[in-house]
Amino acid sequence: MNLNRPPILTALAIIILSLTIHASAEWNEQVLYNFQGKPDAATPAGGVVFDKQGNLYGATVDGGAGGEGAVFELSPPRQKSGVWTETILYSFQPTQEYKDGAFPTSGVIIDASGNLYGVTAYGGSGNCTLLGNVVGCGVAYEISPPVQKGGHWTETILYSFQGGNDGQVGNGNLVFDKAGHLYGATLYGGGYGSCNAPYYQYCGTVLELTPPKQKGGAWTEQVLYSFQGGTDGANPNGGLILDKKGTIYGTTWSGGNQGCGTAWSTGCGTAFALLSSKNGESTEQVLHVFGMVSNDGANPAAGLVRGLNGVLYGTTKAGGASSFGAVFAMATSLGNASSWTETVLYSFTDAEDGQSPMDALSAGSNGTLYGTTYQGLGTSQYGNVFQLTPPAKKKRRWKFDVLYGFGNHPPSNGAQLAAGLALDSKGRLYGTTQYGGTGQECGSGNCGVIFEISH
């Protein structure tokens, strides 16, 4: 079962956008692993994350022994000519029999002890229904490594969403603060607005999970903000950013009430900040409403990433000059920290440059941005990996490069990229595709792959 996502800026503002596509023939792809489907994992829910030993971790929407998703580890070969080895760390079980969660909707994050954290769309103890069936409201979970090498990994439910005034359908990656608190989002729930009724209720939440004071105790959840589905936004994407003052930054898929209406939502989405207060509640500041001006982006499907000088960067699935998505930058105006301005850095054309970026960007140490597109034409038919390089001088253009197009090869090399990228110390990029590969248990779309792009 797949859950589609609902499916100094003064200097930036004067940058002229470059629509020139530079193809890079120096980058090559290597498929590290082909998902095979149940009982193996299938359909990656997000990207991958490294541990200190160079192992990769992630989650999948489908597959696993129970068919409702899995968390996996991919270990590098011991010898240079060897192959990567996949291990299923945990398989989510059928929601009617177990309450452990079902259908992860994000990748995982990792702490210093090697514990993994993520969210699911369904399962848990909540009484949410879909098409007349109780499917649960989703959970936030932890997967812990064994005490002794070779033992089993253990899943712990940190919190079961309850729907109603609480959240429903966890979405996007979680994020830690320095105190060990987790922050995340749910697509629905919160008690306000009407988004995708009657299938789901309300318009989403941003939440905080506080760890227990004593080991073995229960985590506690607090809804920091409930979206009302109007000008404040609706259906938050997760993948939040925290600053030193405790301000939370993110995006919503819909809301804002600027066009982009569908049968279940209104608006092209927003970028927002949640300002913390002493009583624990948060006040929302809408930083930008997408679609308000010509050629603006629309419907961001992922969160933001912080670049140099505190500038925030993101992508939109739609909008832009050609309506095929865009990359944008946001920063405060000089001397006014409460005033934000958005600049579209690049508009996709549905040609060799691709279309419909579906996840967050990754920022390199020199300000370079890396991302993926879901599809396109020609060499980007099945999606691509791209790079945006900032100008060396003001008033110059950002340079757009396609590093690798997945239309260069048949879908056995992977197809449809909907996750961000992980960078290693040698400049190699790692990611996942939702479909493609050699797995035979997922129908004609295949089961997805984990890949490496290098030069």
C-alpha positions, 0 to 999 in steps of 0.5 A: 500500500502506498501513501501518496503525499497530498501525496542576507536575501537582498543578494539572492533577490537580484540573482538572475535565474539560469535555465541552461541545463548542463549535463555531467558525463563524469558521474556514474551510478552503482546500484547497491541493492535491489529490494525484492519485496515481501518478505524483503523490503519494498518501496523506500519511504525516504532516503538513507542515513549513515552510521559511524561505521558507514552502514546505511539505514532506511525504511520502506512503505511496503514489504517486510515479513508482514507486508506493511513496511520494514526498517533495513540496514545496508552494510558496505563490503569488507573488500573493495570488490565485494557487494553490499549486504542488506539486513531487515532489522524490523518488519511492521505487522498487520494492523488488525493483529498488532499495534506496532505501526504500519506503512512508514512514511519517512526515512529514519534518523539516527542518534549517537547510540545507533538507535533509529527513529521514524513515523508511520501512517497507520497502526498504533492504538489510535481508533482512526478509520479508513473506508469503514476499517479501523487502521490506527492513526500512526505511530512514532517509533524507535528501533534499537540495536541488540545488546550483543552482536548478532541479536535482534533489533527491538522496536519501541512505540514512543507514541501512538497518535490518536486522531481528533485533536491529536495527530493522524498519519505521521509524515516526514522525517523526525528531528532532534533538539539538543535536549533529546526531544523529537519534533515531527508532523502529521498530515491530518488530525489537530481538530481544525479545518477540513482536509480530505474529508471524509477519508481523513479528519482535520489539517495536520499538526506539528508535535514535540515528543519528550523523552522520559526522565527515567529509563524505561518510562513513557515518552510524552507528546505535545501538539505545538500547532494545529493547522486550520487549512486556510491561510495558515497552511495545511498538511505539514510535510515534516523534515523540520528545522530548529534554530538556536532560539527554539524556532521551528521551520517547515512547509505545508503541502497545501493551504494558503488559499492561493489557487491549486485547489483539488477535491480534497485541499485548497491552496498551493502550500506555505512556508512557516515558522513556529515561535516558542513561548514560555507556556509551551504553546507555539505561535505560527508565522507564515513566511511565504504563501506559494503561488501568490506571484507569477512563476512561483513554486507550488505544493512543496512536498518536503521540508527545508534545509539550511544553507550558508548565512542562514538561508533556507532552501526547498523544492516544490512539486509543481509551479515555477515558470513551466509548472513542473516544480521549482527550487527556492530560497528564503531568507530574512531581509536585512535588518528585519528578522521577521520579514522573509522573502522567497526567490525561485532559483530554478524552474524545471521544464520537464525535459532533460532537467526533470520535473516534480522534485518530491523531497528535501535538498541536501546542502554541501559544505560549499553551498552547493545544493543536491536534489532529485526529481521524480521524472522527466523526459529523455535521460531524466525519464525515470528521474534524476540527481541534480546539482545547483552551484551558487555563483561566485559573485553577486548578480551571477547565476546559479548553475544547474547540472544534471549529475545522473539521469535515470532514463539513460538505462532501463528501470532495472537501475531504479526509477522515480526518485522521491527521497533526498540524498546522503553525502559522504566525506568523499563527495559521493551521493546515496539515495533510493528510488521508489520503483525499478530494480530487479525485484519481482514481487512488486508488480510491473513497477518493481520494488526500488533500489538503493544507489550511489552516484560518484565521479 
